[in-house]
Amino acid sequence: MQRTRKIRKGGFSLIELVIVVVIIGIIAAIAVPRLSRGAAGASDSSLAGNLAVLRNAIDLYSTEHGGSFPAVATFDAQMTTYTDANGGTAATKDSTHIYGPYLRKLPSLPVGTYKGTSTVVDGSSGSAGASSGAWFYNPTTGALQANVAVAETDATGKAYNAY
């Protein structure tokens, strides 16, 4: 007596394939909207991060220089090179230029009309967005904000210059 074996070919049944396709569809429906919002929020996060870094560097400069803030005209040099007690700059550290550097380079503005620039604008008078430059900086108070008009807002409606 010879037994016959029924050999099943390897593979997936139609039901198994349909279930997998439905699961992938559900995952895609959840993930795609979240991923599409991520690109818009990246610039907003970058702005918040850049402002935090710049503000911390200004605060450290002020602490090391007896409460004075960097001047607008020499802001880039005072943040990226060595400084003395009076704010004078030097490319290398020596016996008088013992402070800094506070930044490797000034970050560029990730949003707004002046996107991609890194210049500092005098913010002691006027309003943000009125003059060309990335950062609106007040040298008497050390306040720094993005140099964008009030009308320029993020996805939630918050003005970029209010970050």
C-alpha positions, 0 to 999 in steps of 0.5 A, spaced: 500 500 500 502 506 497 501 512 501 500 519 497 502 525 500 498 531 498 504 536 497 502 544 498 506 549 494 509 554 498 506 561 498 501 566 501 493 565 500 489 570 497 486 572 504 493 573 507 495 578 502 489 582 503 490 582 510 497 585 509 495 590 504 490 592 509 495 593 514 500 597 510 494 601 508 492 603 515 499 604 517 500 609 511 494 613 512 497 614 519 504 616 517 503 620 511 500 626 514 505 626 520 511 626 515 508 631 511 507 636 517 514 635 519 518 639 513 514 645 515 516 644 522 523 643 520 524 651 519 520 653 525 524 648 529 531 651 526 529 658 528 528 656 535 534 653 535 538 658 532 535 663 537 537 659 543 544 658 541 545 666 539 541 668 545 546 664 550 552 666 546 550 673 547 548 672 555 555 669 556 559 674 552 555 679 557 557 675 563 564 675 561 564 682 559 562 686 565 554 686 563 556 689 556 553 686 550 557 686 543 556 692 538 552 691 532 558 693 527 563 688 530 557 683 532 560 677 528 567 678 530 566 679 537 562 672 537 566 668 533 573 670 535 577 671 541 576 678 545 579 682 551 575 685 557 573 691 552 570 687 546 577 688 542 577 682 537 583 677 535 584 671 531 588 667 536 588 667 544 593 671 547 594 674 554 589 679 553 584 676 548 582 670 553 574 670 552 570 667 546 569 665 541 562 664 543 560 661 536 563 658 530 559 662 525 553 666 525 547 661 523 543 663 517 535 665 518 531 659 516 525 663 514 522 669 512 524 674 507 531 674 509 532 667 509 539 664 508 542 670 510 546 671 517 547 679 518 545 682 524 541 689 524 541 694 529 534 693 533 535 699 537 530 703 533 525 701 528 521 694 527 523 687 525 523 686 518 524 693 516 531 693 514 535 688 510 538 682 515 537 676 518 537 678 526 534 684 529 539 685 535 538 691 540 546 692 543 543 696 549 539 690 552 542 684 548 535 682 545 535 678 539 529 676 534 528 674 527 528 680 522 521 678 519 515 682 519 509 681 524 505 678 518 510 672 517 508 667 521 509 659 522 504 654 521 500 655 528 500 663 526 505 665 531 509 670 528 516 668 527 519 675 530 515 673 537 520 666 538 
